[in-house]
Amino acid sequence: MPLTDIQTEHHSRLSRLPGIIGIVVVCLSILAGLTTYTILTGLSPIKPTPDIITWLLGGNLALVLIMVGMILWQVWSLIAARRRGTAGAGLHIRLVSLFSLIAALPALIVAAFAAVTLNRGLDAWFSERTRSIVDSAVTVAEAYMRDHGETARGDIASIAADLNNQKLLFDSDRPDFVRRVARHAALRGLVGAFVFDTSLKRIDANITLNSKIAFRAPTAEALARADKGELVVMPPGEGGNIIRALIKLTNYPSEYLYVYRAINPSVIDQLDETRAAKAEYDQLLQQRSGVQITFALMYAGVSLIFLLAAIWLGLWFADRIVAPVVSLLNGARRVTAGDLDTKVTEIEGPGDLQTLARAFNRMTYQLKEQRNELMTANLQLDERRRFTEAMLSGVTAGVIGLEPDGGISLVNPSAFSLTGMSESDLLGRSLAEVLPAFAIVFEQAASRVSGWAEGQVNMRVGTQERNFVVRVTTEAADSDDRGYVVTFDDITELVSAQRNSAWADIARRIAHEIKNPLTPIQLSAERLKRKYSREIQTDKQIFEQCTDTIIRQVGDIGRMVDEFSAFARMPSASLETQEMTAVVREATILQRVSAGDIEIDVRIADERISFAFDRRLITQAVTNLVKNAREAIEARQHDDQAMKGRIVVEAGLDHHAPFIAVTDNGIGLPKENRHRLTEPYMTTRVKGTGLGLAIVKRIMEEHQGRVMLDDAPSDFDGGHGARVTLIFMPLLEEQVAVTA
């Protein structure tokens, strides 16, 4: 046998030993209690002598103390287990409490019933009515005896009266005197009549009607009382049935009359029994409290033995019931901790607990198999997830996963950057709440059987209006509980490029169609003015105004056509490495000359910023920006003439990226459709052509840069005005080092 099996069997035997000892103690206690009860109640031939009672009480007390010790030890073990948080301790305590309550309640109820019954029984025994009956019986018996005594008293008094008158007969004829006494005795039914003197040595008359009755001398006390003139009546003695009466014959010097009257012996016996019963009744009445205490102690002792036995048996049964449950609880805890190799011991023999243990072991085996399958499936899913995450992280389009109710459950990094929102802004929230423009397309897809929809939406991202193409598809078109995937991309630049391409083609055609007739028109107007200005005598001034207007308007149209041509035929950038700050200073100096009272502040970094760019195109871009700033200030001064115009031109590096920023305190940029200001012919000014910022954007696109349109900073003239920033591609580390 393996060592572990031997240890387990040894531990099992040791664990069963307290139970065996407890059962033996309980059986001995019950036997001792029953023995004590039978001996004390007289149901056993053994007499309850003091020595036997002492041994019985000592043995019962020892067994009770042992059971109390065993119970206290088990209860303390349960409390300690409960404090340690041992599995099943709470259930164990509840079962023990239930068993103890079930054992205690019947004993308490029976004890109360026995106490009430005993008290009511004793009350019936010692009631006033019972006491009155006992006293009446004794009184009746004694009255009967007194009646016979009074009869004897009357008889002796009558005889004495007669004999007192027969003194002469006594003296002269003694036999006749005796016969006279005999007649009196026979007449009154006396069984004996005697006349004797004081010395008791001479009996002058001895009349007995029964040979068994002999003269019995009266007591000295009776004689003394008779000498005093009393008529003494003496009740029957012990075992006798004769009432005696004694009187002194007054006419005689020393003679006494002594008579016997017989009473029915059964009456005497009944009187004795009645008196004995009354004496016993009085004794019991005096010992009533002692009887109650004796019965109460006897019942309490026996009840205590049975109660403690029931409590211990309850503990023992609770142990046997809870032990398998505790094993299951510990097994469940180990399973919860992840130990699916846990096995619980199956109880020997049929039963529900054995079935439960087998089911638990079968469950842990199945859970282990399922966990292995889940782990394998989870590894596959994890690989797919990593692949999907890598794919979603690599795509430039935004991807949003939706629940069937429109809640956002998945967002890729591109979606955060395109929408300008953080993870907390999107995840777990409704699409209609955070991206209402996208929700329109989602609702279309949700209402269709195919679960697919596409559309273009405009949405503000930060301070810019962006254009997105949005596609919504379903994860499972044939499922009622289907999720959705929203893919979107920013096509603002694409739309802008398409518009620019379209406008460039239109500008090319306009320039071609308009510029050809402009020169003949201008030349004809100038020739008409030279040739006919001297010949016209009437309305000469009007003629000259008309020709000047034609020449001026043709010039304006020509310049506009030149701008069309410049936009349509924007040359490719000729990139050469040169210093940017110098170009900005030159372009700004040229604008200061024509700025008038508008202050132009140039803030250029001290370091040299050299990189490859087209000098002519960057100069044109800076010029256009400063020109737009001047026009914005003039538009604001038209409403507020006291306003001091101010333009700040900045150039420097921001995170290794060269930038040029022009800030003014003019009328500012519109909030709506701000992103379209860089499109051709999109302007908010009356005299604007809508090509300035479009050209600047084309120039920055040639340099792979971008144009940022923002409001003026809050610390610049209270936030009034606009700020346009040209941001170039970041420089490499070595380029920054050379620049520094």
JOTA-V573871 format. One record per helix or strand of 3 or more residues. SS is the DSSP state (H for helix, E for strand). FROM is the first residue (numbers start at 0). LEN is the number of residues. If there is no record, write none. Layout:
[[SS FROM LEN] [SS FROM LEN]]
//
This chain:
[[H 2 38] [H 49 35] [H 88 37] [H 127 37] [H 166 6] [H 173 15] [E 191 6] [E 202 6] [H 219 8] [E 231 3] [E 241 7] [E 254 8] [H 264 22] [H 287 49] [H 351 43] [E 397 5] [E 406 5] [H 412 7] [H 422 4] [H 430 4] [H 435 12] [E 452 9] [E 463 11] [E 483 7] [H 491 41] [H 539 29] [E 575 4] [H 579 14] [E 598 6] [E 609 4] [H 614 25] [E 645 9] [E 656 8] [H 673 5] [H 691 11] [E 705 6] [H 716 3] [E 721 9] [H 732 7]]
//
